[in-house]
Amino acid sequence: MDQQTIVSVLLILATFGLYIGISVYNRARATSDFYVASRGVPPFWNGMAIGGDWMSAASFIGMAGTVMILGYDGLAYIMGWTGGYLFLTFLLAPQLRKYGRYTVPEFIGDRFDSNAARLIAAIATIIISFTYIIGQLAGSGVVIGRILNIPAMYGTMIGVVVIAIYATLGGMKGITWTQVAQYMILILAYIIPIVFMSLQVTNNPLPWLTYGNIVSELGALDRELGISEYFAPFANSEKAQFIALMFTLMVGTAALPHVIVRFYTVTTMKAARWSGAWALVFIALLYLSAPAYAAFSRFILMTRVAGQPLDQLPAWTETWINTGLLQLADTNGDGILQWSEIVISNDIVVMATPEIANLGVFVIGLVAAGAMAAALSTAGGLLITISSSFAHDIYYRLMNPNATDKRRLAAGRWAIVLATVVAGAVALNPPGVITQIVAWAFGLAGGTFFPVLLLGVWWKRCNKQGAIAGMLTGLTVTLGYILLARSGITIFGIQDTGAGLIGVPINLLVTILVSKLTAAPSQKLQDEVVDLRYPEQMTYRDGEVWMDESK
């Protein structure tokens, strides 16, 4: 085992120990601990935990690689994911927190007074979260596979074991504080390499100010090679696909059950808004850095690796070839590696760049630990969401309302173990790259939940028949379009990753039409909906706003 591997393994083991220790210390002892961390997380730390929850393997591992390979067209991911948080913070999160439930299916079931709506929402939540977690487990396989120099599928198996242990122990209470630690580790691991790369390439340690010059140089290199320019709009995708992907990621962000539940862990509506504001600050640190990461990585690859004799390539290429995520082929037989002869997976760019830039074993190990933190933090939140959808919404609210706390916690923990094992089995041979798999989850979340949540909060006339019809139609249409697009059948060039643009409008239209054609909800439910729009000290009664002296 070489020095680099030893350092990387030690750093990852140290962080694993930290995460499991935090989970044990904050072990959930009641259902409120397990599902919503007893609603006692301060907004600043909740914002950081949201950042950790949000910075998945797709953000940490896949996004910079996607932008590096697609250039301008890859920015749809950054714009969509960031814009979605504005939707969530201003349109949904405070109101959902005021309603005071544990999960998204519970809100839908109680808001529309329908167990059928609750069951559909719970099943949809499990499908969405299951799809999302496949990408996280695949990401952990990329990291562990590279460190141990083994195929990525074996790395995935190791990641499955670690995730199952700490998510089962801590519940939401443990995961919240674990995600705070994971955010600190992953943001340091993300920013330190680009600071060093900026110093190497531009002699300036502030990459956010210097990478624009590198983009200009990349344009010149692209013109020399006769390939589409790095920053040319819509060179690698249709304009319709760019808009569809951005829209899908925005509405998906605002409707993802595992993100929404993080806003349930604070005390008030005001705290929920501040959590969203702090989350945007912490998320921006990484999203403003991703384009710089992409530009520097591409520049170093094009100037220091491409154009070199095949028998003089750096040692890092061999180790990544062993993972199956890098392919080099001398197709023209001249013994020189051309840019067009490098086939590099989106998912290895961030992991490989410290080696490409020769940043030293500690930085390489730190990036590996950060990548694992990103995969684990999101996986933990997803597993709690799957667990709560089954144990709370299906088992407790529908099957066994008299279940004790002990039985509910046991059901939740078994759901985590089962979901991890099954998702891990699928992730051994993932159906796409990480960002693609995650985009499917966003499309399904937006297509199923966004219209129903939006109308459920802001339109008191929306009823259970409309919600049920909308969710079923949205889920079916979005999933169907993903499968059709994968087989080559598309509308206006919109690919599978932009399926939300198809599913959301249809869901919205069906929900409104069916609600209009059926009986209105009870006056009590309508008053509850109007009450959601006012701060906690206000309430709505008999068509007027009243001060609530009890709060």
C-alpha positions in Angstrom: 0.0 0.0 0.0 1.6 3.3 -1.1 1.8 6.5 1.0 -1.1 8.2 -0.8 -3.4 5.2 -0.2 -2.4 5.1 3.5 -3.1 8.8 4.0 -6.4 8.7 2.2 -7.6 5.6 4.1 -6.5 7.1 7.5 -8.4 10.4 6.8 -11.5 8.6 5.7 -11.4 6.2 8.7 -11.0 9.2 11.0 -14.0 10.9 9.5 -16.0 7.7 9.6 -15.2 7.4 13.3 -16.3 11.0 13.8 -19.6 10.4 12.1 -20.4 7.2 14.0 -19.3 8.9 17.3 -21.7 11.8 16.7 -24.5 9.4 15.8 -24.0 7.4 19.0 -23.7 10.5 21.2 -27.0 11.9 19.7 -28.7 8.6 19.5 -32.4 8.9 18.9 -34.4 7.7 21.9 -37.9 8.9 20.8 -39.7 9.2 17.5 -39.4 13.0 17.6 -35.6 12.6 17.9 -35.6 10.1 15.0 -37.8 12.0 12.6 -37.4 15.8 13.3 -34.5 16.0 15.9 -37.1 17.2 18.5 -37.6 20.4 16.5 -34.7 22.1 18.4 -32.0 22.7 15.8 -30.8 26.4 15.7 -31.3 28.0 12.2 -27.5 28.6 11.6 -26.6 25.0 12.3 -29.7 23.7 10.5 -28.6 25.8 7.4 -25.2 24.1 7.6 -26.9 20.7 8.0 -29.1 21.5 4.9 -25.9 22.4 3.0 -24.4 19.0 4.0 -27.6 17.2 3.2 -27.7 19.0 -0.2 -24.0 18.7 -1.2 -24.5 15.1 -2.4 -22.1 13.1 -4.5 -23.8 14.7 -7.5 -22.7 18.2 -6.3 -19.3 17.3 -4.9 -18.2 14.6 -7.3 -20.3 15.0 -10.4 -21.1 18.6 -11.0 -17.7 20.1 -11.7 -17.0 17.1 -14.0 -20.3 17.8 -15.8 -19.4 21.5 -16.3 -15.8 20.6 -17.3 -17.1 18.2 -20.1 -20.2 20.2 -21.2 -19.0 23.7 -20.5 -21.8 26.3 -20.6 -24.5 23.6 -21.0 -23.4 22.1 -17.6 -24.4 25.4 -15.9 -28.0 24.3 -16.0 -27.3 22.1 -12.9 -25.9 25.0 -10.9 -28.7 27.4 -11.9 -31.4 24.9 -11.4 -30.3 23.6 -8.0 -29.7 27.1 -6.6 -32.9 28.6 -8.0 -34.9 25.7 -6.4 -33.8 26.8 -2.9 -35.4 30.2 -3.5 -38.7 28.4 -4.4 -38.5 26.3 -1.3 -37.5 29.0 1.1 -40.1 31.5 0.0 -43.1 29.4 -1.2 -43.1 26.2 0.9 -40.7 25.6 3.8 -42.1 28.1 6.4 -45.7 27.1 5.7 -45.0 23.4 5.9 -43.1 23.9 9.1 -46.1 25.8 10.6 -48.3 22.8 9.8 -46.2 20.9 12.3 -46.0 17.4 10.8 -43.1 15.0 10.5 -43.0 14.2 6.8 -44.3 15.3 3.4 -46.7 12.4 3.1 -48.1 13.3 6.5 -48.7 16.9 5.4 -50.4 15.7 2.3 -52.6 13.2 4.1 -53.7 15.6 6.8 -54.0 18.7 4.5 -56.4 16.8 2.2 -57.9 14.6 5.0 -57.1 11.5 2.9 -55.4 8.3 3.8 -55.3 7.4 0.1 -53.3 10.6 -0.6 -51.0 9.8 2.3 -50.3 6.3 1.0 -49.6 7.5 -2.6 -47.3 10.3 -1.3 -45.5 7.8 0.9 -44.9 5.3 -1.9 -43.8 8.2 -4.2 -41.4 9.4 -1.5 -39.8 6.0 -1.2 -39.4 5.8 -5.0 -37.8 9.2 -5.3 -35.5 8.8 -2.3 -34.5 5.3 -3.5 -33.6 6.6 -7.0 -31.6 9.5 -5.4 -29.7 7.2 -3.0 -28.5 5.0 -5.8 -26.4 7.9 -7.1 -25.0 8.5 -3.6 -23.9 4.9 -3.2 -22.4 4.9 -6.7 -20.5 8.0 -5.6 -19.1 6.3 -2.5 -18.0 3.4 -4.8 -16.0 5.8 -7.0 -14.2 7.2 -4.0 -13.5 3.9 -2.2 -12.7 2.1 -5.4 -10.0 4.7 -6.3 -8.4 4.8 -2.8 -8.2 1.0 -2.5 -7.4 0.6 -6.2 -10.4 -1.8 -6.6 -13.4 -1.8 -9.0 -16.0 0.8 -8.0 -18.6 -1.9 -7.4 -16.6 -3.2 -4.4 -16.2 0.3 -3.1 -20.0 0.6 -3.2 -20.4 -2.5 -1.0 -18.1 -0.9 1.7 -20.0 2.4 1.5 -23.3 0.6 2.0 -22.1 -0.9 5.3 -20.9 2.4 6.7 -24.1 4.3 5.7 -26.4 1.7 7.2 -24.6 1.7 10.5 -24.6 5.5 11.3 -28.0 6.2 9.7 -29.6 3.4 11.8 -28.1 4.6 15.0 -28.7 8.3 15.1 -32.0 9.0 13.3 -32.6 12.7 12.3 -31.1 14.0 15.5 -27.8 12.2 15.0 -27.8 12.8 11.2 -28.3 16.6 11.7 -25.1 17.0 13.7 -23.3 14.5 11.5 -24.2 16.6 8.5 -22.8 19.7 10.1 -19.5 18.0 10.5 -19.7 16.6 7.0 -20.4 20.0 5.5 -17.3 21.4 7.2 -15.1 18.6 5.9 -16.5 18.6 2.3 -16.3 22.4 1.8 -12.7 22.5 3.0 -11.9 19.5 0.8 -13.5 21.2 -2.2 -12.0 24.7 -1.9 -8.4 23.8 -0.9 -7.5 22.1 -4.2 -8.8 25.0 -6.4 -6.9 27.5 -4.3 -3.7 25.5 -5.0 -4.6 25.0 -8.7 -5.2 28.8 -9.0 -1.8 29.4 -7.5 -0.2 26.9 -9.9 -1.8 28.3 -13.0 -2.2 32.0 -12.3 -0.1 32.8 -9.2 -3.2 34.0 -7.5 -4.9 32.1 -4.6 -8.4 33.4 -5.4 -9.7 31.1 -8.1 -13.1 32.9 -8.2 -11.3 35.9 -9.6 -8.9 34.2 -11.9 -10.7 31.4 -13.7 -12.3 33.8 -16.2 -8.9 34.2 -17.8 -8.5 30.5 -18.0 -11.9 30.1 -19.7 -10.6 32.5 -22.4 -7.5 30.4 -22.9 -9.6 27.2 -23.1 -11.6 28.8 -25.9 -8.4 29.4 -27.8 -7.3 25.8 -27.2 -10.7 24.5 -28.4 -10.4 26.5 -31.6 -7.0 25.1 -32.3 -8.3 21.6 -31.9 -11.4 22.3 -33.9 -13.9 21.2 -31.2 -16.9 23.1 -29.8 -15.8 25.9 -27.5 -15.9 25.3 -23.8 -18.1 28.3 -23.1 -20.2 28.4 -26.2 -23.9 28.1 -25.4 -25.9 25.0 -26.4 -22.9 23.4 -28.1 -23.6 20.1 -26.4 -27.4 20.2 -25.9 -30.5 21.7 -27.3 -31.8 25.0 -25.9 -35.1 23.2 -25.0 -33.1 20.6 -23.0 -31.1 23.3 -21.2 -34.4 25.0 -20.1 -36.1 21.7 -19.3 -33.2 20.5 -17.1 -33.0 23.8 -15.3 -36.7 23.8 -14.6 -36.7 20.1 -13.5 -33.9 20.8 -11.0 -35.6 23.9 -9.6 -39.0 22.3 -9.0 -37.4 19.1 -7.9 -35.3 20.9 -5.3 -38.4 22.6 -3.9 -40.3 19.3 -3.7 -37.6 16.8 -2.5 -39.0 15.1 0.7 -35.6 14.7 2.3 -34.8 18.4 1.9 -38.2 19.6 3.0 -38.0 17.5 6.2 -34.9 19.5 7.3 -37.1 22.5 7.7 -39.3 20.5 10.2 -36.3 20.4 12.7 -36.5 24.0 13.7 -38.8 25.7 16.2 -40.8 28.3 14.1 -41.6 29.6 10.7 -39.1 32.4 11.2 -36.4 29.9 12.0 -37.4 27.9 8.8 -36.8 31.0 6.7 -33.5 31.7 8.3 -32.5 28.1 7.8 -33.1 28.6 4.1 -31.1 31.8 4.0 -28.1 30.2 5.8 -28.4 27.2 3.6 -28.1 29.3 0.5 -24.9 30.9 1.9 -23.3 27.6 2.6 -24.4 26.1 -0.7 -23.1 29.1 -2.6 -19.6 28.5 -1.4 -19.5 25.2 -3.3 -21.6 26.3 -6.3 -19.5 29.4 -7.0 -16.4 27.2 -6.8 -17.6 24.4 -9.2 -17.1 26.4 -12.5 -13.6 27.3 -11.3 -12.8 23.7 -10.5 -14.1 22.7 -14.0 -12.0 25.3 -15.8 -8.7 24.6 -14.0 -9.2 20.8 -14.3 -9.8 21.1 -18.1 -6.9 23.5 -18.6 -4.4 21.2 -16.8 -5.7 18.1 -18.7 -5.4 19.9 -22.0 -2.0 21.4 -21.4 -0.2 18.8 -19.3 -1.7 15.4 -20.2 -3.1 15.7 -23.7 -0.2 15.9 -26.2 2.1 13.6 -24.1 3.6 10.4 -25.4 1.6 7.4 -24.2 4.6 5.7 -22.6 5.3 8.9 -20.5 1.9 9.5 -18.9 1.8 10.2 -15.2 1.2 7.4 -12.8 -2.3 8.6 -11.7 -3.7 7.5 -15.1 -3.0 3.9 -14.5 -4.8 3.9 -11.1 -7.9 5.5 -12.6 -7.9 3.2 -15.6 -8.1 0.3 -13.0 -11.4 1.7 -11.7 -12.9 1.5 -15.2 -13.8 5.3 -15.2 -10.9 6.5 -17.4 -10.1 5.2 -20.9 -7.1 6.2 -23.0 -6.7 4.9 -26.5 -4.2 5.7 -29.3 -6.7 5.5 -32.0 -4.5 7.1 -34.7 -1.5 5.1 -33.7 1.0 8.0 -33.4 2.0 7.2 -29.8 0.8 10.6 -28.6 -2.3 11.0 -26.4 -4.7 13.4 -28.2 -7.5 15.3 -26.3 -10.0 13.4 -28.4 -8.5 10.1 -27.2 -9.2 10.8 -23.5 -12.5 9.3 -22.3 -13.0 10.6 -18.8 -16.1 10.0 -16.7 -17.8 13.1 -15.3 -17.7 11.3 -11.9 -13.9 11.2 -11.5 -12.9 14.8 -12.3 -13.0 16.2 -8.8 -11.4 13.1 -7.3 -8.7 12.9 -10.0 -7.8 16.6 -10.2 -5.6 16.7 -7.1 -3.5 13.9 -8.6 -3.5 15.5 -12.0 -2.3 18.8 -10.5 0.2 16.9 -8.3 -1.1 18.6 -5.1 0.3 16.1 -2.6 -1.0 13.1 -0.7 -2.7 15.1 2.1 -4.8 17.1 -0.4 -5.7 13.9 -2.3 -6.7 12.2 0.9 -8.7 15.3 2.0 -10.7 15.3 -1.2 -11.4 11.6 -0.8 -12.7 12.3 2.7 -14.8 15.2 1.4 -16.3 13.2 -1.3 -17.3 10.5 1.1 -18.7 13.1 3.4 -20.9 14.4 0.5 -22.1 11.0 -0.4 -22.8 10.0 3.2 -24.5 13.2 4.3 -27.1 13.0 1.6 -27.5 9.3 1.9 -28.2 9.7 5.6 -31.0 12.2 5.0 -32.5 10.0 2.2 -32.5 6.9 4.4 -34.3 8.8 7.2 -36.9 9.9 4.6 -37.4 6.4 3.3 -37.6 5.2 6.9 -40.2 7.8 8.0 -42.3 7.2 4.9 -42.6 3.6 5.7 -42.5 3.5 9.6 -44.4 6.7 10.3 -46.7 7.2 7.3 -47.5 3.7 6.3 -46.9 1.5 9.4 -48.0 3.9 12.1 -50.6 6.2 10.5 -52.2 3.5 8.3 -51.4 0.0 9.6 -50.9 0.2 13.4 -52.0 3.5 14.9 -51.5 2.0 18.4 -47.8 1.1 17.8 -45.5 2.1 20.7 -42.5 4.4 20.2 -40.2 1.3 20.5 -42.0 -0.5 17.7 -42.0 2.6 15.5 -38.3 3.1 16.0 -37.6 -0.6 15.3 -39.7 -0.4 12.0 -37.8 2.7 11.0 -34.4 1.2 11.6 -35.3 -2.0 9.7 -36.5 0.1 6.8 -33.1 1.9 6.7 -31.2 -1.4 6.6 -33.4 -2.9 3.9 -33.4 0.3 1.7 -29.6 0.5 2.0 -29.0 -3.1 0.9 -31.4 -3.0 -2.0 -30.2 0.4 -3.3 -26.6 -0.8 -2.9 -27.3 -3.8 -5.1 -28.7 -1.5 -7.8 -25.7 0.9 -7.4 -23.2 -2.0 -8.1 -24.1 -1.4 -11.8 -25.6 2.1 -11.9 -28.0 2.9 -14.8 -26.3 6.2 -15.5 -23.7 8.7 -14.2 -24.3 10.2 -10.8 -25.7 13.6 -12.0 -28.0 11.8 -14.4 -29.4 9.5 -11.8 -29.9 12.4 -9.4 -31.7 14.4 -12.1 -34.2 11.5 -12.5 -35.0 11.8 -8.8 -35.5 15.6 -9.1 -37.8 15.0 -12.1 -39.9 12.5 -10.2 -40.1 14.8 -7.1 -41.1 17.8 -9.1 -43.6 15.9 -11.3 -45.2 14.2 -8.3 -45.1 16.7 -5.4 -44.4 20.3 -6.5 -47.9 21.2 -7.9 -49.7 19.5 -5.0 -47.5 21.1 -2.3 -47.8 24.5 -4.0 -51.5 24.4 -4.4 -52.0 22.7 -1.0 -50.4 25.7 0.7 -51.6 28.6 -1.5 -55.0 27.4 -2.9 -57.6 26.5 -0.3 -60.0 25.1 -3.0 -57.5 22.3 -3.8 -59.1 19.0 -2.6 -58.1 15.4 -2.1 -59.5 14.2 -5.4 -57.4 16.8 -7.2 -54.3 15.9 -5.2 -54.6 12.2 -5.7 -55.2 12.6 -9.5 -52.4 15.1 -9.8 -49.8 12.9 -7.9 -50.7 9.7 -9.8 -50.7 11.5 -13.2 -47.5 13.4 -12.5 -45.6 10.4 -11.3 -46.8 8.2 -14.2 -46.1 10.8 -16.9 -42.7 11.8 -15.5 -41.5 8.2 -15.0 -42.9 7.2 -18.4 -41.1 10.1 -20.2 -37.8 9.1 -18.5 -38.2 5.6 -19.9 -39.2 6.8 -23.3 -36.4 9.3 -23.6 -33.9 6.6 -22.5 -35.2 4.6 -25.5 -34.7 7.5 -27.9 -38.3 9.0 -28.0 -38.3 12.6 -27.0 -40.4 15.8 -27.4 -38.6 18.9 -28.7 -35.2 17.3 -27.9 -35.9 17.1 -24.1 -33.9 14.3 -22.6 -34.6 12.1 -19.7 -33.0 14.5 -17.3 -35.5 17.2 -18.2 -38.6 15.1 -17.7 -39.9 17.5 -15.0 -40.9 20.0 -17.7 -43.3 17.4 -19.0 -44.7 16.1 -15.7 -45.1 19.2 -13.7 -47.5 21.2 -16.0 -49.6 18.1 -16.6 -49.8 17.4 -12.8 -50.7 21.1 -12.2 -53.5 21.1 -14.8 -55.0 17.8 -13.6 -54.9 18.9 -10.0 -56.7 22.1 -10.7 -59.3 20.6 -13.1 -60.2 17.7 -10.9 -60.4 20.0 -7.8 -62.8 22.3 -9.7 -65.0 19.5 -10.9 -65.4 17.9 -7.4 -66.6 19.1 -4.1 -64.7 21.8 -2.2 -62.8 20.8 1.0 -64.4 21.4 4.4 -64.4 24.9 5.8 -62.1 23.7 8.6 -59.5 22.5 6.0 -59.8 25.8 4.1 -59.3 27.8 7.2 -56.2 25.8 8.1 -54.7 26.5 4.6 -55.3 30.3 4.9 -53.8 30.2 8.5 -50.6 28.7 7.0 -49.8 32.0 5.3 -49.5 34.1 8.5 -46.7 34.1 11.1 -47.1 32.0 14.2 -48.5 34.9 16.3 -51.3 35.4 13.8 -54.2 33.0 13.0 -57.2 33.1 10.7 -60.8 32.8 11.9 -64.1 33.5 10.2 -62.5 35.4 7.3 -60.4 37.6 9.6 -56.9 37.7 10.9 -56.7 37.5 14.7 -53.8 37.8 17.2 -53.2 34.4 18.8 -52.3 35.2 22.4 -51.4 31.6 23.2 -48.3 31.7 21.0 
